[in-house]
Amino acid sequence: MKNCLLLVFVFISISAFAQNNAKWTSLFNGKDLKGWKQLNGKAKYRVQNGAIVGTTVFGEPNSFLATEKDYGDFILEVDFKVDSTMNSGIQFRSLSVPEYRNGRVHGYQFEIDPSPRGWSGGIYDEGRRDWLYTGDLNPAAKNAFKQGMWNRARIECIGTSIRTWLNGVAVAHVVDDVTAKGFIALQVHAIRDKKDEGRQISWKNIRIQTQNLTPTSSPEVFVANLIPNYLSDAEKKNGVSFLFDGKDISQWRGAYKDAFPAKGWEVKDGTLSVLKSGGAEAANGGDIVTKKEYGPFILQFDFKLTEGANSGVKYFVTESEKNSGSAIGLEYQILDDDKHPDAKLGVIGNRKLAGLYDLIPSLPEKRARRPIGEWNRGMIKVYPDNRVEHWLNGWKVLEYKRGAPYYYALVARSKYANWENFGMAPKGHILLQDHGDKVSYRSIKIQELK
C-alpha cells in the first residue's frame, strides 16, 4: 500500500511539474512585426504602444496578419480589444495555398464578435465550412465578452480536440480532424460601408505553448464532434452515446414490428440508408424506430439527401395508433426543397428542410443549407421544460415549446388536428422515415437530459 501511495504521489508530482514548466513563447516582440506576414487583403497593421493594431480599409477583402511558422498542437493566449462595430477573429491551424481559391485563407477561427448576439469565442471555419460552433450552443458564455476593454482569448488544440475560453469562461469545444497544422493569424474583417473605414482592433501579449501540453480542467460544455461515427471522451463524459455508430443497428427495429426490416434499409460504408422504392411512403422496408423511448434529450445525426428525396426524423413516437403510412410523431423534415413537391405544400414553408413538419418553418438561413449529395449535421434538442430546438449545420433554425397555447393552435390547423394530444407524450421513440427515397444517415447520437 505504501508503495502504491508513493507511486501516485510521484505521478501527480511529475504531472504538476510538467504543467508548471510548460514554456510560453512570445509570438510578438512588442516592437515590430518580425515573424509575421500579411495575406489576402490590404488592411493596415502597425505596432503602437506595445500592441499590434489592425485598421479597416474600405474595398479590401478580409485581411490576415499570419505567423510565418505553422503550429499543430498548442495552447495559445492573446489579449485583444476591438471597436464595438467591428467583427474580427483569430485564425489557427489555418492555410493559404495557391490551389485553394487562389490562396484564400481558410481554417479555424476564434470569433471576435462585439455585437449583441454574443458569439465571441465561437469557432468559425473561415473560407470553408462556415460555423462549427456558434454562441447559441453555449448561451452561458455569451456574457464573457467585455465591451470596450481588453479581453483574453485562450485556444487549446491538442490532437482532434479544439477548445476555447474567453476571459476564463469555457466557450466552445469542437472535435475535428480536417486540419492538423497551420499558421495563426489576426483578422481585420472586410467592411461594406465607407463610413466604417478606420475601425480598429488591437492584440497584445500573444504567447504560445507547444510542449508538455496539459488540457485545462474545466466543466465540459456541449461538444460539436465533426468526425463521422466517432465518440470522443468529452462526449462520453457528457453522457452522449451512439444510436448508430456506422455498423451496429441493434438499437433499432421496424415501426410496429419486433425486428429490423429485412429489406429496404442498408448498412454500408459507415452509413445507414433507406433505399429507393419508387417514392411511396413506407412501401419498402418501412420506418425504423429506436427500441427505447426517450424523454428530454439532445439528438445528433448526419444525413445526406439524394436528388428529389424526402425523409424525416421523428420524435415522441408512441406507436399508440396504427397509421396506414408513416408512424405519427413530431418530425424534423428531411427534404430536397428544390426538387420535391412537398416543399410547396403546407403553410409558409412549414414542410421544408429542418422545419417542424406541417407546423413551423425553419429560418431561411441559406448558409445553413448544403448542396444535395453533401452531408448535413442535424440536431434536435428537447429540454425538460418542453422547449424544443431544431439545428442544421451549426445553426439554430427553429425553436418552440410543446404544450404552449400557440403550439396547440398550430396543431389545430395542421394535418395532425384529429390526433389526440399530438406530440405531447412524456417520452417516445426516435424514428427514421422511409418515404421511398434514398437518404443516408450516420453518427446518430443521443444525450438524455434531466
N, C-alpha and C positions, 0 to 999 in steps of 0.2 A: 504493500500500500504506500509506504514511504517513497519507494522508487517511482511509482506511478505519479504521485503528487509532485515529485521533483521534476519529472519529465513534462508534466503540464505547465509547471512554473517556468521551465526553460523555454517551452514553446511560446508561451504568452510573452515572455521577455524578448525573445527573438523577433516576434511579430511586432511588438511595440517599438523595438529598436529600428526595424526596417521602415516602419511608418514614420517615425520621428526623423529618420535620416534620409528620407526620400528628398533628393536635392531639387530645389527650384532653380530654373534657368530663366533669366530675363530675355524676352524677345524684343525689347525696346530699350535702348540705352538712355532715353530721355533727352537726347540732343539732336539726333538726325534719323533718317530713315534707312540706315545701313541694315542690310539683311531683308529688306522688303522690296517689292516690285509692284507696279501698278498694272492692272489688267482691265480690259473692256473699256469702260467709259473714262471720260477725262474730267471727272470731279476733282476739286483741288484738295490736296493733302499737304499739310505742313506741320512742323513741330512748334508748339507755343507753350511756354510755362510748364515744361516737362510732360506735355501730353501731345498725342497725335490728334490734329483737328481736321476733320473732313468737312468740306463745304459743297453744297449742291451747285450744279451748273445746268442751266436750262438747255434742253435739246440734247443732252447726253444720256446714254443708257446707264443701267446700273454700273457703278464703278467699284473696284475692289483693290485694296492695298494688301498684297499677299506676301506671306513669308517665302523666301527663296528655298527654304527647306521644307520637305514633306514630313508629316508625322502620322504614325499609326496609332498605337496605344499611348494614351497620355491623360494627364489631368491639367486643365488649363483654367487660369483665373484672369479676369480682365475687369477693370473698373471703367464704367462709361457714364457719360452724361449727354442727354440728347434734347434737342429742341422739341417742344411739345407737339409740333405739327409735322414732325418727320417720322418716317419709317426707316429702319435700318436693320442690321444683323451682323453676326459674327460667323463667318464661314469656317468649317473644319472638315477634315477628310474630303477636301474639295479638289477639283481638277479643272484644267484648261488645256485642251489638246486640239490640234487643228482638225482632226477627223470628226470631232463632235461640234456641230453647229459653228464651225469656223472659230473655234477657240472659246466659245461661250463658257463662262464659269458655271460649274454645276457641282452640286453636292450638298451636304448637310449644313443647315444654318440655325444658329441660336437666334430666335426672333427678338428684335427690339421694337416694341410697339407701345408708344405712349398714349395711343388713342383709348377711348372709353371701353373698347372691347376687352382690353387687358390680356393680350396674348403673349406678352414678353416672357421669354424663357421657353416658349413652344419650339417645336422643331419643324422646320420647313425644308423641302428638298428643292433648292434653287435650281432653276433651269432644267428640271427633270420631272419629278412626280408630284409636285405641289405639296400640300400639307401632309405631314406624317403624324403630328401631334399638336392639335390646337389647344388653346387655353380652356376651351369648353370641356376637355377631357379631365381637367383638374381644376374646377372652379375655385377651390380653396386657395390656390396660388395666385389668383388674379389681382389680389391687393398687394403683392410683394413689391411691385414697381414703385419707385419714389419719384414723383414728378418734379422736374427741375433740380434734382440732386444727383450726386454720384451714386451709381448702383454697382453692385458686384455680381458679375456672371461667373459661374463655375460650370465647367463641362468635363465630364468623365467619359472617356472612350476606352473601354477595356474589352477586347475581343469583340463580340457582336452586341455588347451592352453599351447603350448610349444614354447618359443621364445628364440632366441639367438642374441647376439651382439658381435662384435669384435672391440675393441678399439673405442667403442662408435658408431659404424656403425651397424644398424639393418641388420641381415643376413638372418635368417630363421624363419618361422612360420609354425608349424605343429599342427594340431588338431587331437588328438588320445586318445583312451581310453583303450589300451591294458594293460598298466602297470601304476598303480596309485601311487605306492610307491616302493622304493628300495634304495640301497646304492649309494654313489658317489665313483668313483674310478679313479685313474690316470693310464693311459695305457702306457706300453712300448711295442711297436709292435714287433712281431717276425721278424727276419731277415733271408734272404735266402742265403746270401753270408758271408763267414768268415771274409772278409775284412771290413764288416760293424759292426763287434763286437766292443763295446766300445763307440758307438754313445750315445749322452746324451740329455735328456730333463729335464728341471728344472721347479718346480712350487713353488710359494710363495704367501703370502697374501691371503690365502684361507679362505673365510668367507661366512656366510650364514644367511639369514633371514627366519624365519618360521612363524612369526606372523605379523598382521597388514600389510599384503602384498598389495601393490598398483601397478598395472601394469604400466610399463613405457609408457608414451605417446610419440609416435614417428610415422613418416609416415609409413603406412602399406605397407608391401611387399606382394608378392604372398603368398597365404595360401594353403598349402597342407593338405586337410582335408581327413582323412582316416576313418572317421566314416560314415558308409553307410547311404544314404538318410538323411543326416543332413546338414543344412546350418548354419554356425557359424556367430556370429555378425560381426567378422572381414571380412568374405567374403561378407556379405551384404554391409559393408562399402566400399568394393572394387567394388561393382556393380555386384556381382555374383548372379544369380537367377537360379531356377530349370527349366529344361525342363521335367524332370520326377523325382518325389520325392518318388517313391515306391508305389504310389497309383494313382496319377492324370495323365490321358492321354489326357486331354483337349487341349493341345498344339500340338497334332499330328492328322494327317489324312492319309488316304491311298494316295500313289503317283498317280497323275492324277485323284483323287477322291475327293468328298466333305466330306466324313465321314471316321471314323476309320474302318478298316476291321472288318467284322462281324465274321470272323473266321481266324485261322492261327496265331493269337497273343494272349498271355495270361498274365494277371497281377495277380501275386500270390506271397505271402510271400515277398513283397517288391521288386520284380523283374518284369521286362518286358521281356517276352521271345517270340521269334519266334519259332513256333513249327515245328517239323519234318514232312516233307510231301513227302519223297522219293528222295530228292536231286535235284529236278527240280527247276530252278530259277524262283521265283515269281509265283510258281504253286499253292500256297495255299492262304494265305491272301494277299501276295504281299508286296512290300516295303511300309514303312511309312515315311512321311516327316513332318517337322515342318510346322505349318500353316504360321509362319512368315519367312521372308527371312532375312539373316544376311550378313553383310559385314565383316570387321575385327573383330575377336573375339578370345577368349580362350574357347575351348570346352573341358570339362572333362567328362569322363564316365568310369564306371566299366563294365567289360564284362567277361563272363565265357563261355568257349567252351566245347562242348561235343566231344567225340572221332570222328575224321574224319570230323569235322564240318567246314563250310565255311559261312562267312557273311562279312559285311563291314559297315563302317561309311563313308558316302559320304557327301561332302560339295560343295557349289556353284552349287547346283542342281537347274535348272531353269524350268524344265518340258516343255521347249520350243519345243522339238521334241519328239514325241511318239516313244518309243523303245519297241520291242517285248519282251524283257527280263526286266532286272533291269533298272531303270531310270539312266540317264547319269550324271556323276559328278566326281570330284576328289575323290579318295577313299583311306581311311585308311584301309588296308587289315586286316580282322579278319579271321584267318585260323589255323587249325591244320597242321603245316608244315610237321610233320612226317607221317601223315596218309592220307592227302588229295592230290590227284594227281596234283592239280593246282600249288602246291609249286615247282614242277619240270618244269613247263612251263615258258614262258616269257624269259627274258634275265638276266643273273647273279643274279637270286634270287629276281627279282622285283615283284614277286607275293606272297612273303612270309609275315608273320605276321608283322604288323606295317609299312610295306612299302607303298609307293605311288603306288597303283596297276598299274602294267604294265609299270611303268615309272622309279621309283627309288627304289632300295632295302634299307631296314633298315640296320643299322650297325649290324654286327654279335656279339652283346654283349650277350653272353649266360646267364649272370647273370640276364638279364632283363626278361628272359622267365620264366613263371610259368607252372607247370605241368597241363595237361588237367584236368578240373574239379575244378581248383582253380580260384579265382577271380584275374583279372588283372586290373591295372589302365592305361587307355589310355588318351591321351591329344593331341589336335590339336591346335596350335597357328597360327593365321593368322594376321600379323601386317599390319598397314595401308599402308606401302610401298611395300606390296605384298610378303614379306618374310614369309615363312611357315615352321613350325617345327612339327614333329611327336614325341611323347613321349610314352614310355612304362615302367610302374612300376618305375617311377622316373628317368629314363634315357632318355636323348635326343638321338634318334636313327636315325634321318633324318632331313635335312633342305634343302630348295630350295627356289627359287624366281620365282613366277608367272610372265610370260612375259619376262624373261631373254632370250637371244639367245639360251642358252643350253636347256631351257625349251621347246622352240618351236622345237628344234631338237629332243628332247626325244619324244614329241607328234607325230612328223612326222614318227617315226619308230614304233609307238605303234598301238594298235587296235583302237585308237581314231583319227587316222590321217585324216579321212574324216569328222570329226565333226568340223564345223567352229567355231573358237575362243574357242576351248575346254578349260574349266577351267578358263576362263578369265572374267566371268561375275563379275560386281562390287559387287553384292550380290546374295544370293541364299538360298535355303532350306537346312537344315540338314536332312540326310536320314539314316535310319537303314534298312539294306538289308535283304530281305527274300530270302535265297538261298536254301531253302528246308531242312535245318538242324537246330537242336535245338541249339540256342545261347541265352544267357540271358544278360540283361543289367540292371543297377541300377545307382543311383547317377549321373544322367545326368544333368550337369550344364553348364551355358554359361555366359560369361562376354563380353559384347560388348566393343570394343576398339575404341578410337577416334584418 
